[in-house]
């Protein structure tokens, strides 16, 4: 019988082993755990995400029960204590650079030609149990924050950063590299007039909510050709300038829109884009909801609520493994041309990780060799039967 890769093996193919080993060498990732190298560690934590492992012991038992699949994955059985030690000591930069490598691949494979460059920026809290005494409390959450730059057209995160929960969102946001021609959409937590000016000077656009205490003077009212959008109505559109403290830092043309949502809520949006119509600007801000849906999906369907370790490094590794698993799922769905919803696709992958069948037949039963048809006796001919 011809050899066929398992679902899990096919899922891992986008990770170039040669590039991964160069990442490991760059960060000296195997310095302390030579018997359990970085590749084994990465594959084990991805397996934990997709196989829904809730503990180190459960992960080790489940993984070792499938030892006959380890050879083709380039892996070996694991011990709980070895995995715990690796979680404490292996540099998280190994996994972070692997995520960046896959993100670049996904950006090429998942981007659709002709789509504008839209970047959604936001952060989500990662609550941690009280046993993680090193974690900080920011008044609402005891734990970490994951800051994300998300491409809604390609439906994948471009960059992530993990910080203490006390780090302000804008501190991480303003360190993000700016892509000329892109439009960045974020909420009022990213209010930094100096950063907004740098974005304008870099040839980018931004769409955001103003602070409640910010005041703007109207320079010129703009005519609204179309007021009705998908779920909202444009009430006003005007070119403005900042009238409150900080106006010396905000050295770019500004535009203020008042928008009424269909649920009755009225909100204001500011932007440096003087070209798009008011409806297009409002639709861009509405698209920000997609990053909230991403965070909800990650927390509900990947292992980001229960952790396999208590140290900060172990939790960072698990978060990064979850994001790597998400990218692998997106790449596999694209390569197999799957029409399944993302949740159904992830569920089927998790249920059949070691099933040997092609990814495009994920939702179909394994192929069975049909029995050979029996020869039919033709009238007038003699039939031979051998005992």
NORMORA-V906032 format. One record per pair of residues at least 6 apart in sequence whose ideal C-beta (glycine too) atoms are under 6 Angstrom apart, sorted by the first residue. I is the first residue (numbers start at 1). J is the second residue. D is the distance in Angstrom with one decimal. If there is no record, write none. Layout:
i->[I | I]
j->[J | J]
d->[D | D]
This chain:
i->[4 | 6 | 6 | 6 | 7 | 7 | 7 | 7 | 8 | 9 | 9 | 10 | 11 | 11 | 14 | 14 | 19 | 23 | 23 | 24 | 24 | 24 | 27 | 27 | 27 | 29 | 29 | 29 | 29 | 30 | 30 | 32 | 33 | 36 | 36 | 38 | 40 | 41 | 41 | 43 | 43 | 44 | 45 | 46 | 46 | 48 | 49 | 49 | 49 | 49 | 49 | 50 | 50 | 50 | 53 | 54 | 56 | 56 | 56 | 56 | 57 | 60 | 60 | 63 | 64 | 66 | 67 | 69 | 70 | 87 | 87 | 87 | 88 | 88 | 92 | 92 | 92 | 95 | 95 | 96 | 99 | 99 | 99 | 102 | 103 | 106 | 106 | 106 | 109 | 110 | 110 | 110 | 111 | 115 | 117 | 117 | 118 | 118 | 119 | 119 | 119 | 120 | 120 | 120 | 120 | 120 | 121 | 121 | 121 | 122 | 123 | 123 | 123 | 124 | 124 | 125 | 125 | 126 | 126 | 126 | 127 | 127 | 128 | 128 | 131 | 132 | 134 | 135 | 135 | 136 | 136 | 136 | 138 | 138 | 141 | 143 | 144 | 144 | 145 | 145 | 146 | 146 | 147 | 147 | 148 | 148 | 149 | 149 | 149 | 150 | 150 | 150 | 151 | 152 | 152 | 156 | 160 | 161 | 162 | 162 | 169 | 169 | 170 | 170 | 173 | 174 | 174 | 178 | 178 | 180 | 182 | 183 | 184 | 185 | 185 | 185 | 186 | 187 | 188 | 188 | 191 | 193 | 193 | 193 | 194 | 197 | 197 | 199 | 200 | 200 | 205 | 205 | 207 | 207 | 207 | 210 | 210 | 214 | 215 | 215 | 216 | 216 | 216 | 216 | 217 | 217 | 218 | 218 | 219 | 219 | 219 | 220 | 221 | 222 | 222 | 224 | 224 | 224 | 226 | 227 | 227 | 229 | 229 | 229 | 231 | 232 | 232 | 232 | 233 | 234 | 235 | 235 | 236 | 237 | 237 | 238 | 239 | 240 | 240 | 242 | 252 | 253 | 254 | 255 | 255 | 256 | 257 | 257 | 257 | 258 | 259 | 259 | 260 | 269 | 271 | 298 | 301 | 302 | 304 | 307 | 307 | 308 | 329 | 332 | 333 | 336 | 336 | 338 | 348 | 348 | 357 | 377]
j->[356 | 69 | 354 | 356 | 349 | 352 | 353 | 355 | 353 | 72 | 73 | 359 | 328 | 332 | 105 | 331 | 101 | 94 | 97 | 30 | 38 | 94 | 91 | 93 | 94 | 38 | 90 | 91 | 94 | 37 | 38 | 89 | 86 | 82 | 86 | 94 | 75 | 86 | 90 | 73 | 75 | 78 | 321 | 321 | 325 | 59 | 302 | 303 | 321 | 322 | 325 | 325 | 349 | 350 | 59 | 306 | 80 | 83 | 84 | 308 | 80 | 78 | 80 | 78 | 77 | 354 | 77 | 354 | 76 | 309 | 314 | 317 | 311 | 313 | 313 | 316 | 317 | 317 | 320 | 320 | 320 | 323 | 324 | 327 | 158 | 156 | 327 | 331 | 334 | 154 | 156 | 334 | 154 | 153 | 181 | 182 | 152 | 183 | 149 | 182 | 184 | 150 | 152 | 185 | 288 | 291 | 149 | 173 | 186 | 291 | 145 | 147 | 169 | 146 | 295 | 141 | 145 | 143 | 144 | 146 | 141 | 143 | 135 | 143 | 310 | 310 | 312 | 142 | 143 | 164 | 165 | 166 | 165 | 166 | 165 | 165 | 162 | 165 | 163 | 165 | 160 | 162 | 161 | 172 | 157 | 160 | 158 | 159 | 176 | 157 | 291 | 294 | 158 | 287 | 290 | 330 | 323 | 172 | 316 | 319 | 189 | 190 | 190 | 192 | 190 | 192 | 195 | 202 | 204 | 203 | 204 | 205 | 206 | 207 | 284 | 288 | 208 | 209 | 209 | 211 | 211 | 246 | 249 | 250 | 249 | 251 | 252 | 206 | 252 | 272 | 272 | 273 | 271 | 284 | 285 | 268 | 270 | 244 | 243 | 244 | 240 | 242 | 243 | 256 | 241 | 243 | 238 | 240 | 239 | 240 | 241 | 239 | 238 | 237 | 238 | 234 | 237 | 278 | 279 | 233 | 234 | 279 | 282 | 283 | 262 | 259 | 261 | 282 | 260 | 278 | 258 | 260 | 258 | 257 | 278 | 256 | 255 | 254 | 256 | 250 | 272 | 274 | 270 | 271 | 274 | 270 | 269 | 278 | 281 | 268 | 267 | 282 | 266 | 285 | 281 | 304 | 346 | 322 | 322 | 315 | 318 | 318 | 346 | 359 | 345 | 359 | 360 | 345 | 362 | 363 | 366 | 383]
d->[4.5 | 5.9 | 4.9 | 5.2 | 5.9 | 5.2 | 5.5 | 5.4 | 4.2 | 5.8 | 5.9 | 5.0 | 5.1 | 5.3 | 5.8 | 5.0 | 5.9 | 5.8 | 4.5 | 6.0 | 4.6 | 5.8 | 4.7 | 4.7 | 5.2 | 4.3 | 5.9 | 5.7 | 4.2 | 5.0 | 5.7 | 4.6 | 4.8 | 4.8 | 5.5 | 5.3 | 5.0 | 5.0 | 6.0 | 6.0 | 5.3 | 5.8 | 3.7 | 5.6 | 5.0 | 4.9 | 5.4 | 5.3 | 5.8 | 5.2 | 4.2 | 5.9 | 6.0 | 4.8 | 3.8 | 5.6 | 4.7 | 5.5 | 5.8 | 5.2 | 5.1 | 5.4 | 4.6 | 5.8 | 4.6 | 5.3 | 5.6 | 5.0 | 5.7 | 4.4 | 3.6 | 5.9 | 5.1 | 5.9 | 5.8 | 4.3 | 5.5 | 5.6 | 3.8 | 5.8 | 5.7 | 5.4 | 5.3 | 4.5 | 5.6 | 4.8 | 5.4 | 5.8 | 5.8 | 3.9 | 5.8 | 5.8 | 4.8 | 4.3 | 5.9 | 3.8 | 5.9 | 5.4 | 5.5 | 5.4 | 4.9 | 4.5 | 6.0 | 5.2 | 5.5 | 4.2 | 5.5 | 5.4 | 4.3 | 4.8 | 5.0 | 4.4 | 4.9 | 5.5 | 4.2 | 4.0 | 5.8 | 4.9 | 4.4 | 5.8 | 5.5 | 4.6 | 4.7 | 3.7 | 5.6 | 5.4 | 5.7 | 5.5 | 5.1 | 4.7 | 5.4 | 4.6 | 4.3 | 4.8 | 4.9 | 5.4 | 5.7 | 6.0 | 5.2 | 5.2 | 6.0 | 5.5 | 4.4 | 4.4 | 5.1 | 5.2 | 4.7 | 4.5 | 6.0 | 5.2 | 4.6 | 5.9 | 5.4 | 5.6 | 4.4 | 5.1 | 5.8 | 5.3 | 5.5 | 5.9 | 4.3 | 5.8 | 4.7 | 4.9 | 4.8 | 5.7 | 4.1 | 4.3 | 5.2 | 3.9 | 5.2 | 4.3 | 4.7 | 4.8 | 5.6 | 4.9 | 5.3 | 5.7 | 4.1 | 5.8 | 5.2 | 4.7 | 3.9 | 4.0 | 4.7 | 5.0 | 5.5 | 5.3 | 3.7 | 4.9 | 5.9 | 4.4 | 4.6 | 4.9 | 5.2 | 5.8 | 4.9 | 5.6 | 4.5 | 4.6 | 3.9 | 6.0 | 5.9 | 5.5 | 5.4 | 4.5 | 4.9 | 5.6 | 4.6 | 5.9 | 5.8 | 4.6 | 5.0 | 4.3 | 5.9 | 5.2 | 5.2 | 5.4 | 5.1 | 5.6 | 4.6 | 4.5 | 5.4 | 5.9 | 5.1 | 5.2 | 5.1 | 5.5 | 4.7 | 4.5 | 4.2 | 5.4 | 4.3 | 5.3 | 4.4 | 5.5 | 5.5 | 5.1 | 4.5 | 4.9 | 4.9 | 5.9 | 5.8 | 5.2 | 6.0 | 5.4 | 4.7 | 5.6 | 5.9 | 5.6 | 5.6 | 5.0 | 5.1 | 5.1 | 5.6 | 6.0 | 5.8 | 4.4 | 5.6 | 5.2 | 5.6 | 5.9 | 5.6 | 5.6 | 5.3 | 4.1 | 4.3 | 5.6 | 5.0 | 5.9 | 5.2 | 4.4]
